[in-house]
Structures are given as C-alpha cells and as structure tokens.
Amino acid sequence: MDHDQNYKNLILDYPREALAFFAASEAQAIDAGARIVPVREEQLKERLGERFRELDVPLLVEWSDGRRSAILFVLEEETDPKRFSIHRLAQYCLDLSELFDIERLVPVVIFLHPGTCPEQLRLGSENRDYLNFSYLSTSLFATPAHQYLDSPNIVARLTLPCMAYAPEEKLAIYAAATRGLMELEPDPERRLKYADFIDIYTALDNNELKRYQQDYAEENKAMTALSVRMREAGMQQGEAEILLRQLRKKFGPQAAQQYEVRVKQAGLTTLERWADVILGAETIDELFIEDS
C-alpha cells in the first residue's frame, strides 16, 4: 500500500484544507487572500542506491498584497515511525530554506501508526545550542474520530478511517467519511477517487460491507449511482472519440469539425447507432440527417 502517494494526492488536491487540519496552529493566518502553491523539489542522491532525500509536499503560502511574508509548509506522511529521521527532516528543511531564500518555514509530520520518535533536535555544546529544530505533528491513529464526524473540512472527513474509534463504530465512521465526501466535494471524478481512499483505509470485509449496505442504504445508494454515472460517462467519452476519428478519416477533418460538438454531446445509444451507420454512409450529412 503506497500510503505516501495516497496522502500526497490528498494534500495536493486539498492544500488549504490539509494545512487547516494538519497544521492548525500555524494555518490560522491563511485567509482567502492567500495563494497556496505546491512546490516539488526532490533532492539528488549523493550515492547510487541511496534513498532520495525528499519529503513529500512543500506548500508555499504567499500574500500578493504584501501583508505577510511568504511561509513554506513542509508536510511529510510517515507510515512507520521507525523510518522517521528528524535529522533528514531538518536537513531537508534547511535545503528548502536556502533554495527559496526563506526563513518562515513550518515542518509538519503526519503519523499513521504509533511509535516513538524524537520531537526535537538540538546540536551544540554545554555552553549553547547551535541548532534547535522541532516540528508540528499529527498522530492520526490517536486522533478521536468522533470529534470530526461532522467536520466541514474534507481532509478531516476523508481521514476519519485513519483515526481512533471503537471497533463497533467502524461502519458509522465509513458512513461519516462517505457523507463528507458527497457533501463537500462537488466534482464526480474526485468523489470516485476519494471513495477509493475511504475504502482503502476502512478496509471493510464482506460481512461488514453487507451490513453497511443494509444499515446505511442511502449512503451506499448515492455512491453506487455515482459509480454507474461515471462509468457511463467514460464509455460515452470513449465512443465519441472513436466516432470522431472515424469521421476525420472518412470525410476529412473539416467535415468532422462541423459535427464535433454534436458528437461529444450525444448519448451512448446514439453514438453506437452512428457508429453502425458510418460504415455505409457516403456523405457525412447522410450520417446525421435522421437525427436532425
């Protein structure tokens, strides 16, 4: 399971909501006038075979009116705390600070599982500290899910299955996450994308899925209908592209262009009928005349 990539997508798709949830104490000043720019900077390997020294998603927050200086948030998802290195995080943050010539920087680590990790790095002598580094952390596994069941923050709702809850609450958590997705995300493609996210982290078995379908019929019906619509939309789009290629090849690009909008707006049944008729049509007008 590529948790790293899953959370990277979540943060990049919902950067404002991610900062509000994972870095609440530092994100309060990010108002509607702020611009959030994802920055992807991978550090080169120093030796072949070495892991890339890169931490997933730096987000640069800027205010165009100059009311505040830009601030860089560095977010890292850490599945296994034993792999976490505060030295690597500190070095990465220093690299980014130098690269962007910025001093306002907030490191954020999202822990999915329990473990012991150093919270602070101090380098110095008995006389003074020469480097004092720490970071914000969100321990999702210890975050009480019941506090976010009705949250208006879509990142909080989608990560409900990763939070702490009693085993008997599992279906209710799944339903709350699904409702949040349907209520807070209007885009059908993203709904399907993050329905998968919810499925992955809830991991219902067959018996739990049957109980969910019975006890939460409304939520289940909404997601099933969305899946059917998106599958049909994908088939319609594919049929339209095939027909347009056939039209261009048989009647030329200019003739096909006259009917391009009509083809793209046609239903799947109509497209399939046109695909049959095109084989015997001698002119492009003949193909569409019966539907005029």
SEVO-118827 format. One record per residue (C-alpha): residue in three letters; x, y, z. Coordinates in nm, 2 decimals, decimal comma. Last residue first. Layout:
N
+-----+--------+--------+--------+
|   r |      X |      Y |      Z |
+-----+--------+--------+--------+
| ALA |      X |      Y |      Z |
...
+-----+--------+--------+--------+
//
This chain:
292
+-----+--------+--------+--------+
|   r |      X |      Y |      Z |
+-----+--------+--------+--------+
| SER |  -3,18 |   1,64 |  -3,75 |
| ASP |  -3,14 |   1,29 |  -3,62 |
| GLU |  -3,21 |   1,12 |  -3,95 |
| ILE |  -2,98 |   1,36 |  -4,13 |
| PHE |  -2,67 |   1,27 |  -3,92 |
| LEU |  -2,50 |   1,00 |  -4,12 |
| GLU |  -2,62 |   1,13 |  -4,46 |
| ASP |  -2,46 |   1,47 |  -4,38 |
| ILE |  -2,12 |   1,30 |  -4,35 |
| THR |  -2,15 |   1,16 |  -4,71 |
| GLU |  -2,14 |   0,81 |  -4,85 |
| ALA |  -2,27 |   0,64 |  -4,53 |
| GLY |  -2,24 |   0,26 |  -4,53 |
| LEU |  -1,99 |   0,21 |  -4,24 |
| ILE |  -2,10 |   0,53 |  -4,07 |
| VAL |  -2,44 |   0,38 |  -3,99 |
| ASP |  -2,31 |   0,14 |  -3,73 |
| ALA |  -2,10 |   0,40 |  -3,54 |
| TRP |  -2,40 |   0,64 |  -3,57 |
| ARG |  -2,61 |   0,39 |  -3,38 |
| GLU |  -2,35 |   0,34 |  -3,11 |
| LEU |  -2,32 |   0,72 |  -3,07 |
| THR |  -2,70 |   0,75 |  -3,03 |
| THR |  -2,71 |   0,48 |  -2,76 |
| LEU |  -2,42 |   0,64 |  -2,57 |
| GLY |  -2,58 |   0,99 |  -2,56 |
| ALA |  -2,47 |   1,27 |  -2,79 |
| GLN |  -2,29 |   1,58 |  -2,65 |
| LYS |  -1,95 |   1,50 |  -2,79 |
| VAL |  -2,10 |   1,41 |  -3,13 |
| ARG |  -2,29 |   1,73 |  -3,15 |
| VAL |  -1,99 |   1,94 |  -3,06 |
| GLU |  -1,77 |   1,76 |  -3,32 |
| TYR |  -2,03 |   1,78 |  -3,61 |
| GLN |  -1,88 |   2,07 |  -3,81 |
| GLN |  -1,53 |   1,95 |  -3,72 |
| ALA |  -1,59 |   1,62 |  -3,90 |
| ALA |  -1,63 |   1,80 |  -4,23 |
| GLN |  -1,31 |   2,00 |  -4,18 |
| PRO |  -1,10 |   1,70 |  -4,06 |
| GLY |  -1,18 |   1,48 |  -4,36 |
| PHE |  -1,48 |   1,26 |  -4,46 |
| LYS |  -1,36 |   0,90 |  -4,39 |
| LYS |  -1,06 |   0,96 |  -4,16 |
| ARG |  -1,20 |   1,26 |  -3,98 |
| LEU |  -1,53 |   1,08 |  -3,93 |
| GLN |  -1,37 |   0,76 |  -3,80 |
| ARG |  -1,16 |   0,96 |  -3,55 |
| LEU |  -1,47 |   1,15 |  -3,44 |
| LEU |  -1,65 |   0,81 |  -3,39 |
| ILE |  -1,37 |   0,68 |  -3,17 |
| GLU |  -1,36 |   0,99 |  -2,96 |
| ALA |  -1,73 |   0,98 |  -2,90 |
| GLU |  -1,73 |   0,62 |  -2,81 |
| GLY |  -1,46 |   0,68 |  -2,54 |
| GLN |  -1,64 |   0,98 |  -2,40 |
| GLN |  -1,97 |   0,78 |  -2,38 |
| MET |  -1,79 |   0,49 |  -2,21 |
| GLY |  -1,63 |   0,72 |  -1,95 |
| ALA |  -1,97 |   0,89 |  -1,89 |
| GLU |  -2,13 |   0,55 |  -1,84 |
| ARG |  -1,87 |   0,45 |  -1,58 |
| MET |  -1,91 |   0,79 |  -1,41 |
| ARG |  -2,28 |   0,75 |  -1,40 |
| VAL |  -2,26 |   0,40 |  -1,26 |
| SER |  -2,01 |   0,50 |  -0,99 |
| LEU |  -2,22 |   0,79 |  -0,89 |
| ALA |  -2,53 |   0,57 |  -0,86 |
| THR |  -2,33 |   0,33 |  -0,64 |
| MET |  -2,20 |   0,61 |  -0,42 |
| ALA |  -2,55 |   0,75 |  -0,36 |
| LYS |  -2,71 |   0,41 |  -0,30 |
| ASN |  -2,45 |   0,32 |  -0,04 |
| GLU |  -2,50 |   0,65 |   0,15 |
| GLU |  -2,88 |   0,60 |   0,15 |
| ALA |  -2,86 |   0,23 |   0,24 |
| TYR |  -2,66 |   0,28 |   0,55 |
| ASP |  -2,77 |  -0,01 |   0,77 |
| GLN |  -2,83 |  -0,26 |   0,49 |
| GLN |  -2,54 |  -0,18 |   0,26 |
| TYR |  -2,32 |  -0,14 |   0,57 |
| ARG |  -2,41 |  -0,48 |   0,70 |
| LYS |  -2,32 |  -0,63 |   0,36 |
| LEU |  -1,99 |  -0,45 |   0,36 |
| GLU |  -1,91 |  -0,56 |   0,71 |
| ASN |  -1,97 |  -0,92 |   0,61 |
| ASN |  -1,75 |  -0,89 |   0,31 |
| ASP |  -1,46 |  -0,72 |   0,49 |
| LEU |  -1,44 |  -0,35 |   0,52 |
| ALA |  -1,10 |  -0,20 |   0,47 |
| THR |  -1,16 |   0,15 |   0,62 |
| TYR |  -0,83 |   0,29 |   0,49 |
| ILE |  -0,86 |   0,15 |   0,14 |
| ASP |  -1,24 |   0,21 |   0,11 |
| ILE |  -1,21 |   0,58 |   0,21 |
| PHE |  -0,93 |   0,64 |  -0,04 |
| ASP |  -1,13 |   0,46 |  -0,31 |
| ALA |  -1,43 |   0,69 |  -0,24 |
| TYR |  -1,16 |   0,96 |  -0,27 |
| LYS |  -1,11 |   0,90 |  -0,64 |
| LEU |  -1,48 |   0,84 |  -0,71 |
| ARG |  -1,57 |   1,18 |  -0,55 |
| ARG |  -1,28 |   1,34 |  -0,73 |
| GLU |  -1,43 |   1,23 |  -1,06 |
| PRO |  -1,77 |   1,35 |  -0,96 |
| ASP |  -1,66 |   1,70 |  -0,86 |
| PRO |  -1,89 |   1,85 |  -0,60 |
| GLU |  -1,67 |   1,75 |  -0,30 |
| LEU |  -1,81 |   1,87 |   0,05 |
| GLU |  -2,14 |   1,69 |   0,08 |
| MET |  -2,06 |   1,36 |  -0,11 |
| LEU |  -1,71 |   1,33 |   0,05 |
| GLY |  -1,84 |   1,42 |   0,40 |
| ARG |  -2,12 |   1,16 |   0,36 |
| THR |  -1,87 |   0,89 |   0,27 |
| ALA |  -1,65 |   0,98 |   0,57 |
| ALA |  -1,95 |   0,97 |   0,80 |
| ALA |  -2,06 |   0,64 |   0,65 |
| TYR |  -1,72 |   0,48 |   0,70 |
| ILE |  -1,70 |   0,60 |   1,06 |
| ALA |  -2,05 |   0,47 |   1,13 |
| LEU |  -1,94 |   0,13 |   0,98 |
| LYS |  -1,64 |   0,12 |   1,21 |
| GLU |  -1,81 |   0,22 |   1,53 |
| GLU |  -1,82 |  -0,13 |   1,67 |
| PRO |  -1,44 |  -0,15 |   1,65 |
| ALA |  -1,40 |   0,16 |   1,87 |
| TYR |  -1,25 |   0,47 |   1,72 |
| ALA |  -0,91 |   0,63 |   1,67 |
| MET |  -0,83 |   0,80 |   1,33 |
| CYS |  -0,73 |   0,65 |   1,00 |
| PRO |  -1,09 |   0,58 |   0,90 |
| LEU |  -1,17 |   0,95 |   0,96 |
| THR |  -0,91 |   1,06 |   0,71 |
| LEU |  -1,17 |   1,16 |   0,45 |
| ARG |  -1,37 |   1,37 |   0,69 |
| ALA |  -1,07 |   1,56 |   0,82 |
| VAL |  -0,95 |   1,63 |   0,47 |
| ILE |  -1,30 |   1,75 |   0,37 |
| ASN |  -1,31 |   2,01 |   0,65 |
| PRO |  -1,67 |   2,09 |   0,73 |
| SER |  -1,64 |   1,84 |   1,02 |
| ASP |  -1,95 |   1,64 |   1,10 |
| LEU |  -1,78 |   1,32 |   1,23 |
| TYR |  -1,47 |   1,51 |   1,33 |
| GLN |  -1,47 |   1,49 |   1,71 |
| HIS |  -1,59 |   1,13 |   1,70 |
| ALA |  -1,27 |   1,03 |   1,52 |
| PRO |  -1,05 |   1,09 |   1,83 |
| THR |  -0,70 |   1,15 |   1,70 |
| ALA |  -0,46 |   0,88 |   1,83 |
| PHE |  -0,40 |   0,70 |   1,50 |
| LEU |  -0,39 |   1,03 |   1,32 |
| SER |  -0,09 |   1,15 |   1,52 |
| THR |  -0,04 |   1,50 |   1,38 |
| SER |   0,30 |   1,65 |   1,43 |
| LEU |   0,44 |   2,00 |   1,42 |
| TYR |   0,82 |   2,01 |   1,40 |
| SER |   1,13 |   2,08 |   1,61 |
| PHE |   1,49 |   2,21 |   1,55 |
| ASN |   1,74 |   2,38 |   1,78 |
| LEU |   2,08 |   2,43 |   1,61 |
| TYR |   2,38 |   2,60 |   1,77 |
| ASP |   2,27 |   2,54 |   2,13 |
| ARG |   2,50 |   2,69 |   2,40 |
| ASN |   2,77 |   2,63 |   2,66 |
| GLU |   2,75 |   2,26 |   2,71 |
| SER |   2,78 |   2,22 |   2,34 |
| GLY |   2,56 |   2,23 |   2,04 |
| LEU |   2,31 |   2,04 |   1,83 |
| ARG |   1,95 |   2,01 |   1,94 |
| LEU |   1,69 |   1,80 |   1,76 |
| GLN |   1,34 |   1,79 |   1,90 |
| GLU |   1,04 |   1,55 |   1,89 |
| PRO |   1,23 |   1,23 |   1,87 |
| CYS |   1,01 |   0,95 |   1,76 |
| THR |   0,85 |   0,66 |   1,95 |
| GLY |   0,58 |   0,46 |   1,77 |
| PRO |   0,21 |   0,46 |   1,69 |
| HIS |   0,08 |   0,44 |   1,33 |
| LEU |  -0,04 |   0,69 |   1,07 |
| PHE |   0,20 |   0,98 |   1,17 |
| ILE |   0,16 |   1,31 |   0,98 |
| VAL |   0,47 |   1,52 |   1,01 |
| VAL |   0,47 |   1,90 |   0,96 |
| PRO |   0,77 |   2,13 |   0,92 |
| VAL |   0,68 |   2,50 |   0,92 |
| LEU |   0,91 |   2,75 |   0,74 |
| ARG |   0,95 |   3,13 |   0,76 |
| GLU |   1,32 |   3,19 |   0,68 |
| ILE |   1,30 |   3,19 |   0,30 |
| ASP |   1,57 |   3,21 |   0,03 |
| PHE |   1,38 |   2,96 |  -0,17 |
| LEU |   1,67 |   2,72 |  -0,22 |
| GLU |   1,83 |   2,80 |   0,12 |
| SER |   1,51 |   2,74 |   0,31 |
| LEU |   1,44 |   2,43 |   0,11 |
| ASP |   1,78 |   2,28 |   0,19 |
| LEU |   1,74 |   2,37 |   0,56 |
| CYS |   1,41 |   2,20 |   0,56 |
| TYR |   1,56 |   1,89 |   0,40 |
| GLN |   1,84 |   1,88 |   0,65 |
| ALA |   1,59 |   1,91 |   0,94 |
| LEU |   1,37 |   1,63 |   0,80 |
| ARG |   1,67 |   1,40 |   0,75 |
| HIS |   1,80 |   1,47 |   1,10 |
| ILE |   1,45 |   1,41 |   1,24 |
| SER |   1,45 |   1,06 |   1,08 |
| PHE |   1,13 |   0,86 |   1,06 |
| ARG |   1,17 |   0,50 |   0,95 |
| LYS |   1,08 |   0,37 |   1,29 |
| PRO |   0,77 |   0,58 |   1,28 |
| ASP |   0,62 |   0,36 |   1,00 |
| THR |   0,36 |   0,53 |   0,79 |
| GLU |   0,52 |   0,87 |   0,79 |
| GLU |   0,34 |   1,14 |   0,58 |
| GLU |   0,56 |   1,45 |   0,54 |
| LEU |   0,44 |   1,81 |   0,50 |
| VAL |   0,67 |   2,11 |   0,46 |
| PHE |   0,49 |   2,44 |   0,49 |
| LEU |   0,67 |   2,74 |   0,34 |
| ILE |   0,57 |   3,09 |   0,45 |
| ALA |   0,56 |   3,40 |   0,24 |
| SER |   0,58 |   3,74 |   0,42 |
| ARG |   0,26 |   3,89 |   0,52 |
| ARG |   0,05 |   4,19 |   0,42 |
| GLY |   0,24 |   4,20 |   0,09 |
| ASP |  -0,08 |   4,23 |  -0,12 |
| SER |   0,01 |   3,91 |  -0,31 |
| TRP |   0,01 |   3,70 |   0,00 |
| GLU |   0,20 |   3,38 |  -0,04 |
| VAL |   0,18 |   3,03 |   0,10 |
| LEU |   0,44 |   2,78 |  -0,04 |
| LEU |   0,34 |   2,41 |   0,01 |
| PRO |   0,62 |   2,15 |   0,04 |
| VAL |   0,48 |   1,80 |  -0,02 |
| ASP |   0,67 |   1,48 |   0,02 |
| LEU |   0,99 |   1,48 |   0,20 |
| GLU |   1,29 |   1,41 |  -0,02 |
| ARG |   1,63 |   1,27 |   0,05 |
| PHE |   1,61 |   1,01 |  -0,23 |
| ARG |   1,71 |   0,67 |  -0,10 |
| GLU |   2,07 |   0,57 |  -0,16 |
| GLY |   2,14 |   0,31 |  -0,43 |
| LEU |   2,38 |   0,53 |  -0,61 |
| ARG |   2,54 |   0,79 |  -0,38 |
| GLU |   2,46 |   1,16 |  -0,30 |
| LYS |   2,11 |   1,12 |  -0,44 |
| LEU |   1,95 |   1,44 |  -0,56 |
| GLN |   1,70 |   1,62 |  -0,35 |
| GLU |   1,34 |   1,63 |  -0,48 |
| GLU |   1,17 |   1,97 |  -0,50 |
| ARG |   0,80 |   1,97 |  -0,56 |
| VAL |   0,64 |   2,30 |  -0,46 |
| PRO |   0,26 |   2,33 |  -0,43 |
| VAL |   0,15 |   2,69 |  -0,44 |
| ILE |  -0,10 |   2,83 |  -0,19 |
| ARG |  -0,23 |   3,18 |  -0,26 |
| ALA |  -0,35 |   3,39 |   0,04 |
| GLY |  -0,64 |   3,62 |   0,00 |
| ALA |  -0,90 |   3,37 |   0,13 |
| ASP |  -0,71 |   3,36 |   0,47 |
| ILE |  -0,41 |   3,17 |   0,58 |
| ALA |  -0,35 |   3,33 |   0,92 |
| GLN |  -0,49 |   3,04 |   1,11 |
| ALA |  -0,26 |   2,79 |   0,94 |
| GLU |   0,01 |   2,78 |   1,21 |
| SER |  -0,19 |   2,63 |   1,50 |
| ALA |  -0,40 |   2,42 |   1,26 |
| ALA |  -0,11 |   2,25 |   1,09 |
| PHE |  -0,26 |   1,91 |   0,99 |
| PHE |  -0,63 |   2,03 |   0,96 |
| ALA |  -0,61 |   2,38 |   0,83 |
| LEU |  -0,30 |   2,29 |   0,63 |
| ALA |  -0,48 |   2,00 |   0,46 |
| GLU |  -0,79 |   2,21 |   0,40 |
| ARG |  -0,59 |   2,47 |   0,21 |
| PRO |  -0,39 |   2,21 |   0,02 |
| TYR |  -0,69 |   1,99 |  -0,09 |
| ASP |  -0,59 |   1,81 |  -0,41 |
| LEU |  -0,21 |   1,84 |  -0,33 |
| ILE |  -0,26 |   1,72 |   0,03 |
| LEU |  -0,48 |   1,42 |  -0,07 |
| ASN |  -0,26 |   1,33 |  -0,36 |
| LYS |   0,05 |   1,32 |  -0,13 |
| TYR |  -0,15 |   1,13 |   0,12 |
| ASN |  -0,22 |   0,85 |  -0,12 |
| GLN |   0,13 |   0,86 |  -0,26 |
| ASP |   0,29 |   0,81 |   0,09 |
| HIS |   0,03 |   0,55 |   0,18 |
| ASP |   0,15 |   0,33 |  -0,11 |
| MET |   0,00 |   0,00 |   0,00 |
+-----+--------+--------+--------+
//
